[in-house]
C-alpha cells in the first residue's frame, strides 16, 4: 500500500530551473473518487479513473506547452500556463503489486522493488512511522538516502549510485485543491503522470552533475547511465491518491509525447531541489530567523528571495556552483554584524547564503589549535574555551561573527602580543567560485593564505573553516572608566602617550577610548576600557596608572569606575552592542608620534558633526541619535606581531607606527535619517584626513571591519598589496564570478 508520506529520491543529476519534460499529451491528474472514501485493508485488483490528456492544439506546433510554478501574483496577468487538457473517463487502472517481479525498468519503464535481505531492511526499517512526524527532510535524507543508494547499487548492479535530490511529500489537508506549483515551498504529492526528463535534458543535466561530483574519470555519455525516481513508501496504507505508473510499451515516444517546460521561479527552486530542507522562503519562521541582523539597515529595506542554510562545506559548494552556473546574484552572512545595507544581505533579486549551521568548534588533541565554523559568534567560541582555560585571538563583542571579523583583520584583547585575529590563523578551508573545496596555510596555497589575512573573502571564495592558534589564558584584569566630557582633552593626551610609548612596553595591555553625546548624562561623556592579560594581579598595570589617577570621583568629573577581574565570556557580553537599531561606521588612521595635540584637535570637528546630526534628527522628530568618536591605538608592537608567516595584506610596517584608528559610529532608529547620517560621517572623515594631512600625520589605512560602504579599503593597503590581491583574485576566480555576483561587500 502507498502511504500519505513518500520520499522521492532522484538518482541522477540536479533539476535546473526550467525542466524539459515529455508528457502524455500530458496526463495532469488522476482521480480515483471511489477509493477516497473506502477504508479497506486491501485495494481491489482494478478500478477506474479519470485521466486528463493534453489537447492537440494547433498552437503547440509553434509554441511549447509550459507551466510556471510561482504564486499567482508573481506574473503580470496571471498567465501561468498554456496547457489545455481534456478528461477521459473510465480508464481501467490495475493493481500491479502482485506482478512486481514481472516488471522491469528496461521493459516497462518502472518496476516494483521488494526490498529484502540486509540492505532491504535498511531501506524499509530504518525509521518508524512516528519518526516522520517529528523529523525534517534533512534528517530523513541522512538516514534514507544512503540506504537507498546501497540497495539500488546491489539491485541494479551499478558501478555508481548517488542521490542528487530528495523530496519528502507530506500531503496537505488542502490537497488537491492546493493548485499545482503555486507555492514551491510546499512539496505536495504530484498529481500529473509524466516523464521527468527529455533525452536531451537528461544528457545535459547528467554532465552537469558529473561536474558537481568531480567524476573526472567517468565519461557518462559514453557509458550506460540511468536517471531514476525511486519512491520509498514510508507508512500507510494510503487509499486516496495512490501512485500510478504507465507501461512504456503502451505508447509511441514520437507520436504520443510532447515536450513541455515545467518552470520554477528562479534560483531558489534549483537550490531547494539540490539542498532539500536547507532553503527558507519569505513568510516562514525559518526565513524570519535568518533575516535577523545587528543593524536594521540590513533587513528593513532589503530582503532576499530566499535564504540557503548549508550544513557542510559540500552544501556550500553545491550552492555556489548552482548560483554561478545560473549567473544569479547572492551574498553571504556569518554573524550579520555589518552596519551598512547590503553588507551581508541582498534584495529579492538574489539569495543570501547563511552560514549559521556551520558552527562546529573542534579543539585539537594537543590543545594548541581550534577549528571554527564561520557560523559561530565569538561568544560561542569563548564559552567553549573559557572553561578549558584556553583562548584564541578573536573578537571582543559577543554577537560578532567569526568569519567577518577574521577575514577583515580582527582586533583582540591579545593583539599586543599576537597581532590581529587574521595573523593567528593556521589554516583556512575555502569553497572557490568553481565549487572546489581547498585549504590554505603557510605551506599549501600560500598565496591564498596571504590574501585571506585581511583581504576579506568575497573576492576569493566562502571560508567554511578557520583553524586558529589556541593558548592558555585565565581571567583578565579589566577596568571601565567614565568621565564627563569636560575631561576629554586631558584624557586624550594620556591616551596619546600610551599609544606612543606605554603600550609598546607592555604587550599584555589593550585599550580603546570613546567620546559620545548622551543628553541623559548631561551631554558629552568619555569612556575608556582597559584590559590586561595578567588577570591575577592586584595592582593597576603601570601603563594604565596615569589614566586611573585621572579618575578622581564624581565631583571632579569621574562618573563610573568598574575595575574587576573577569573571564573572556563575561567581557564579551559586557561589550556587546544589542541589535535592533540602525548603525553606521566609518574609519581612518593617523600617526600619533609627531603631533601630540592632533587627537584633541579632532574633538571640535566631532562636536560640529554632533550638532549637524542633532539638527537633522530634530527635523524628522527622531528621538534616538547616539554618535561616537572612537580612538583605538595601533602601537608598534601590534604591527610587529602582524609580520609573522609572511605578513598580512594591510601593507603596514613597524616603521609606520604608532598609529591610531579614528572611528566614527552612529546609532539611530529612523530610516529617513539614513542619508543625513551617511553624508555627515563622510564629511567628518574627510575633515579628519585633511587635518591629519596638514599636520603630516595622515596614514589613511582603512580597517575593513569599521569601513563605510563607499570607502576605498583595498586602495588604503598600498599599491603593492592592492595589485597583489588583484592577481590573487584573478587566479582563484579567473572568470570574476564572485566579484560580479557576490553583492554587497568590498571588491577588488
N, C-alpha and C positions, 0 to 999 in steps of 0.2 A: 504494500500500500504506500502511496506517496503522502508525505506529511505536509503540514502547513508551513514548515520552515525547511528550506532546501538551500544548501550552499552550491554555488556554481563555480567550479574550478576550470578555468580555460587553460588548457595545456597548449602553450604556444605563445605567439607574440602579443604585444600590447595592442589595445584598441586605440586608434587615433581619433581625433575629434569628429571627422566625417567618415562614417563607416560604410563602405560599399557593401551591399548585400544583394543576394539573389532571392527573390521571394516568389512564392507560388501564386502568381498573379494576385497579390500575395495573400496568404491567409492572415487576417488581422486578429481574429478572435474565434475561440472555440467555446461554444456554450453547451453545457450539459445540465439542462434545467431539472431533469428528473433525479440527478444524483445529489443536488444541493440540499434536498430535504429528506433524504433517506439515510438512516443510520443502520448500516449492516456491518457485519464482520467480514463479509465477502462481497465484492462487486459482482455484478452479473458478467457473464462471459462476453457480452457485447451490449452496446447501447447505440443510440443515435444522437447526432449533434448537428449544430448549425455552423457552417464554415463561411467566412467572408472572403471572397476572391476579388482581386483587383480587376476592375472593369477594363476592357480593351479600348481605352480612349485613344482617339487619333493624336492627341497632343503628346502622348508618350513616345511617338515616333521621333519627336524633336526635343521634348522636354523630359528630363529624368524625373521619375517619381521621387518624392522626398518627404521626410517628416522631421521637423525641427523640435528638439526636446528641451524647450525652455518655457518658463511660465508665460501665460497669455499676454501679460502686459509688456513683455520684453521685445515684441516685434510690432512695428508700426502696422496697423490694420489687422493685426492678429492672424496673419496668413501663415499658419504653421505647417500646412501640408497641402499637396495637390493630389493626394491619394483618394480615389473614389472606389468604393468596394460594393459588391452585390452579394447578398446572402444566398446560400444554397442549403436547403433544409434536408433533414432525414438522411444524413450521410452516416453509414454504419461505421462505428468505431469498435475495435475488438480488443479485449484484454489479452496482452501478449506475454504476461509474466510467465505463464506456463510454457511458452515457446521460446524462452530466453536463449537456450542452448542452440537453437536453430538459426539465430540471427547473428550477423557479424557486421562490423564497421565497413569492411570492404564490399560486402554484397548488398547490405540493406541500408547502409548509412548510419546505423546505430545498432547497439546491442545492449542486452541486459546482463550485467555482470554480477553474479552472486559471489560475494567475497567470502572465501574460505581460507582455512589454514591460519598461520600466524599473521601474515600481512592483512588478510581479510579481517581478522579480529581487531587489528589495529585501526582499520578504517571504520568498522561498524561499532566497535565497542569502546572507542577512546573517550567518549563523552556520554553522560546520562542525559535524559530529557530535560531535567531541571537546569543543567548547565547552560542550555541555550536561552534560558530566561534571564540569566544574570551575566552572561559573557558578552563581550563586544566582538566585533568582526576580527579585530586584531588577535585576540586570544584564541578564537576559533581557528583562524588560519594557522597559527603557530602549532596547533595540535593536528588538524585535519590535513593540511596541505602536504606535510612530509609523509604521512601515512599513505595518502592517495598516490603520491609520486612513486613510492616503493611498490605499491600494489600494481600500478599501471606499468611500471618497468618490467615486472615479472609477467604480467598477463600479456603484454604486447611484445615481450622480448625486445624491448627498446634499449638502445645504447644510452640515450639521454632523455630524461623527462623533467621538465620544470614547470612550475606554476607561475604564470605571469599575471593573472588577475583572479580575484576571489570575490564572490558575491554571496552575501547572506540575506536571503529573501524571507522577510517576515511579513506575512500578509496583513495589511491594514484592514480595519473594520469597514473602511470606505471602499475597499476593492470589491468589484471592478469599476465602481462609479468614479474612482480616482482616475482622471484622464491620463492616457498614455503619455509618459515623458514630460508631464507638466512640472515635475519637481525632481531634478536629478539627485537630490539628497535622499529621496525615499526609494529604496530598491525593492519594488514590488514584484510579485510573480509576473512573468511576461505572458501576455495573452496571445500574442501573434505566433504562428508557426512559420518559421523562416530558416533560411541558411544564413549563418552569421557572416560568411566571407565569400566574396567572389574569388576565383583563382588568382587574378592579378593582384587583388588586395592582399590575399594571403601571402603571396610571394614577397610583396613589398614589406609587409609587417614582419614576416619571418626574418628577413635580412636585417630589419631594424632591431629586432630583439636579439638576434645573434650578435650584433654590435654591442648592445647593452650588456649582454652576458659575457662579452670578451671571448666568444667562441672562434678565435682566430684559426683554430685547427679544424673547424667543422664547416665545410662548404655545403650549406644546407640545400642550395638549389641543385646541387649535383648528386644528391642522395635522397633516399625516401624519407619524407617527413610528413607529419600529420598535425593539424590543429584540431583539438578535441575539446568539446564541452562535456565535462564529467559532472553529473548530478548525483550527489550523495544524499539520499533521504535521511533526515535526522531522527524524526519520530513521527508517529501517525496513529491510525490511518487518516488519510485525507479523502473525503468523499466529494468535496466540491473543488472544481478547478484542478483536476488531475493533469499530469504531464502527458502530452501526446507526441508521437513521432510518426513520420511519413516514410514509408519504404521507398527508397530512391529508384527501385525498379519500376515504379508505377508512373514515372514521369520522364519526359524528354527534356534534357537540360536546356537546349536551344529553343524549343518550342514553348515550354511551359513556364520558364522562369524569366523574370525581368529584373535587371539591376536597379537598385534604388539606393538612396542615401539616407541613413539614419544619423542626423546631425546633432551633435551635442553642443552646448552653448559656447564653450571656449576651453582654455587650458585646464580649468578646474575639473572638467569631466575626464580628461586624459589622466590627470593626476589621481583622481578618485579611482579610476579603473586600475591603475598601476599600483596605487598605495591605498587599498581599501581600509576604511576606518581612520585614515590619517588626514582627511581633508574636511575642513569645517566651513560651512556656508553661513551667510548672514541669517539673522533671526534664529540662530541656535545658541544654546547656552555655551557650548564649547567655543564658538566664534566670539562671543562676548568676553569670555575669559582671555582668549588670545589677544583681544583688542584693548587690553589694559596697558597703558603707558604712563611713565612718570610725568611727562609733560603733556598737558591736554592738547597742545598744538599738533601732537602726533595722531590723535584719534577722533577729534571733533570735526575736523574739516576734511579728512580723507579716511577711507576705509577700503580694504581690498575686496576683490571679487570673492576670494576665499583665502583661508589660511591652510597651509600644509604643514603638518607637525611630524617630521621624521623621527624615528626612534633609533635608527642606526646610521652609520656612515653610508651604507649601501642605499638606504632610503634617500639620503641627501643626493647621492649620485644619480639615482633614478629621476628625482625631481629636476635636477639641473639638466640632465640630458633631454627630458621632455620639454622643458621650458626653452632651452636654447634651440632645439630642433624645430619648435613651433615659432621661434622668434618672438617670444612673449616676455614682456617686462616683469620684473619681480624685485623684491628686496628681501633682506634677511634681518631677523630680530633675535638678539640674545637676551639681554635684560631689558631692552626698550628704554634706555636711560638717556638717549639723545634728546636735546632740548628742542631742536627746530623741526618743523613739519616735514614729513617725508624722510627723516633721517633713517628710520628703520620701519617705516610703514609705506603704503602705496595706495593709490586710488583704485576705483573699480576696474580700471584698465589692466590691472596686474594682480599678482599673487604675493603674499607675504609668507616666507618660509620661517616659521617659528621654531627655534631650536630648543624649546623648553624641555622636551623629553630626553635630550642628550645631556643628562645631568649626573653621569657617573662620577664618583670620586674614588680613586684607587691608589692606595699607598703602596710603595714598593716594599719588598721584604726587608731591605736594609734600612728603611725609613729615611732614605736620602732623596727621594723624589716622590711626587704625587701627580697622577694623571687626572685632568679635569675635563669634563664635558662642557661645551660652551653654553649649555642651558642653565648652568649654576649661577646663583648670585654669590657675592663674596661672603654673605652671612652663612650660606650653606657650607662653604669651604672652612670658615673659621670654626663653626660648630662641630665639624668633623675632626679638625686637627687640634683644637684647643684642649680637649680632654686628654689628648695624647702627648701634650707638652711640645707640640710642633707648630710651625708656621711656614708660610711662604711669603714672598714679596708680592702682595696683592693690594686690593682696594681698601679704602678707609671708610666707605659708606656701605651699609648692609644691602641695599637693594640694587646696587650697580651690578651689571652683568659681567661675568668673567671675560667673555670674548672681546667686547668693545674696549674694555679697559686695557687688556694686554696688547691688543693689536695697535692701539693708538699710543702706547707708552706705558702708563701706569705708575703714578706717584704713590709711594707707600710709606708707612711708618719706618721701614727699614732701608729707605733709599740712601741714607748717609753712608751705610756700609756696603750696600749691594746694588746700587743703581735702581732703575725703574723695573717694573714687572717684566717688560719685554726683554730686559737684559738677563733675566733669570730663567728663561725658557730653555729647556734641554732639547725638546723636540716638538714639532707640530705635525699633526695629521691633517691633511687638506684634500678637499674634493675640487678638482680643477674644472675649467669650463667644459672640457670634453667628458667629464664624469669620472676621470681616473682618480683613484684614491692613492695619494702619495704621502711620504713622510719627508721631513726636512730637519736636519740637525747640523752640527758643525762639521761633520764629515760626509754627509749624504745630502745632495741637493743644497749645497752650501749657499748658492746664490738666492734661492728661495728662502732659506733660513734667515739670511740677512734682510731680505725685503720685508719679511713679516715682522721684523723687530722695529715697530714704529711706522711701517709703511701701510698699515691698515690691511684689510682682507679683500675689499671689494674689487680690487684690480687683479687679484691672483686666484681667488677661489674661496670656498667656505671652509674654515677651520673647524674640524669636528673633534679634535682632541689637543689639549695642551699638556705637556709634561714639564713641571716646574721643579726646581730645586727646593727641597724641604730642609728645615733646620730646627734645632732645639730652641724653644722660646717659651718662657713663662709669662707672668704678668708684666705689664708696662707701667712705668711711672707716668702720670698724666696730670695736667693742670689746665683748667679753663678759667680765664680771667675776663671780666667785662668792666669797662670804664665808660663814663660819659664821654661824648665826643670831644670835649674841650681838651682832653689829654692827648689828642691824636698826634700832634707834632712831636712831643717828647717820645711817645711810644714808637713812632715810625723811625726816629733817629736810632733808637735802641735796636729795632729790627734790622736796620741797615748795617749796624755794627756786627750783629750776629751773622748776617749773610756774608759779610766780607771776611770775618775772622773766626768768630766763635764756633760756628757750625763745622767748619773745616777741621778744627782742632778736636771736636768731639763728634765722631762719626755715628755715635749711638743716638744723637739728638735729632729731632724733627719738629718743625713748627709751621704755622701759617697765621696770617693776620687779616682781619675783616673789618671794614668800615661800612656801616649801614645807617639807614634812617628809619627810626621807629618812633612815631609820634607818641605811642603809649608809654615810652620810656623817656620822653622829653626831647626827642629829636635825634641827633647823631649819636651813635653808640659804637664803641670799639670793642672787638672781641679778638682774643688770641688763644689758640690751643697749642699746648706744648707737650711733647712726648719724649720719653727716653726708654731705650730697650732694657735698662737695668731697673726692673720693676721692684726689686727688693730693697733698694736704698731708702734711707730715712731722710736724708738731707736733699735740698734742692740742687740739681745739677748746676755746676758752675756757669755753664753757658746761659742758663736762664735766670741767674740771680739778679742781674740788673732789672729785668722786666718784672720779676717778682717783688723786688724792693720798691718799684714804682707803684705798686698796689698798696695804698695806704688807708683804705677804708672808704666808706660811703661819703663821709664829709669832704674828702678831697677828690672825689670823682670815681672811686672804686665802687662798683655796684655788686660784683659777684666774684667769689673765689671758690672753686671746687678743685682742690688738689687731692688726688687719690691714687690708689694702686688698682689697676683693672686689667682684666683679660681682654684679648682681642675681640672676642664676640661682643662683650659689653660696650667696648669703644665704638665698634661698627654701628651698633644700634643707636648710640647717642648721637653720632654724627649724621646719620641718615636724614635726608630731607623728604618728607612724605609726598606722595603723589596727589594729584587732584587739582593742580593749578597749571597755569601757562608759564613757560620758562623760556629764558634765552641766555646764551653765553656769548662771550667774545673775549679774545686774549691777545696779548703781545708780550714782548720781553725786552728788558733793558739791562744794561750793565750798571752795577751799583758801586764799583770800586772808585771811579773817578770823581763822582759828584754826590756827596752825602746828602745834599738838600733836594735831590731830584724827586725822590718818592714823596716827600712832603709837599712839593710843588704840584703834584698831581691832585691834591685834595681840593683846591679851588675849582679845578676842572670838573671833578666829580660833583661838587656842590652845584655847579651850573647844570650838569646833567640831571641831578635830582629835581631841581626847580622846573626844568622843562617837562620831566615825566609827571610831576605833580599837577602841572597846569593841564597837560593832556588828559590825565585821569579825571580831573575836576570837570572838564568839558563834557565827558561822557557819563559822569556820575559813578565812576569806578571807585570802590571803597578799599580795594586791596591793591597796593603798589609798593613792593619792597625791593629797593635797589641795593646792590652790594658792590664794593670795590675790594678786591681780594689780592693780597700780596703773598706769593709762595716762593721762598728762596730756592735757588738752584746753585748751591755753592760748588766750589771746585772739586771737593771730594765726591760729590754725586756725579759730576761729569767724568771724573776719572774712572768711577765704577762702571760707567756706560761703555768703556772701551774694551771690555772682555769679549772673547770669542769673535774678534773681528769688528767689534763695534756695532752700533745700530744705525738707523737711517737718518738720524737728525742732523748729521753734519756738524755736531758740536765737538769742540776740542777743549781740554782743560784750560788752555790759554784764553779761551773766550769768556771764562768765568771770572769772578762770580756774577751770576745773573739773577734777575728777579722776574718771575712771571707776574704780569699785571692782568688780572682777570676781572671782567665785568659779568654780573649776573643780575637778572631781574625776575621777580615773581609777581604775577598779576592774574586776574580772572576773566576779564572781558576780551573777547575776540576782536572787538572794534579797536583795541589799542595795539594790536599786533604790529602794524606798520609803524606807528609812532615809536614804539619801544625799539624796534629793529633799527630804525634810522637814527635814533638818538644814541644807541650803543655804537653804531658805526661811526658817528661823529666823534664820540669821546675817544674811541680807539685811535682815530686819526689825529686828534689833539694830543694824545699821549705820545704817539710816534713822532709827531712834529716837534714837540718839546724835547724829547729824548735825542732826536737828531740834531737839534740846535745846540744841545749840550755835549754832543759827541758820544752819546751813550746808547744810541739805538742799536739793538741787535736784530729785532724783528722776527725771531723764531716764534712760530705759531704752533702751539701744542694742540694736536688734533682733537683731543678729548674735551677741550674747552673752546674750540673754534666755532665761530658762527658760520652759517651756511655759505656765505659769499667770500670767506677769507681764503687766501691762497696758501693752503697748508704746505703743499709739496714745494712750491716755489721758495718758501721760507727755509727749507732744508739746505739750500745752496745748490748751485748749478750742477756740481759733480754728482751729488746724491740724487738730485732730481732726474738727471739723464740716465743714471744707472737704474733707477726704479722703472723708468720708461722701458728700458731694454729688458728688464726682468718681466714686465707686464707683457711685452711683445712675445717673449719666449714662452711664457706659461699660458697665454691666451692670444695666440697668433691671429685669430680672426677678430679680436676685440669684442667678443660677445659679452663679457662681463662688463666692460666699460660702456657698452651700448645698452644692455638690458637690465643690469643691476642698478636700479634707480636710487637716488637719494643721498648717498654718502659721497665722500670726496673722491675725485677721479684724477688720474694722471693725464 
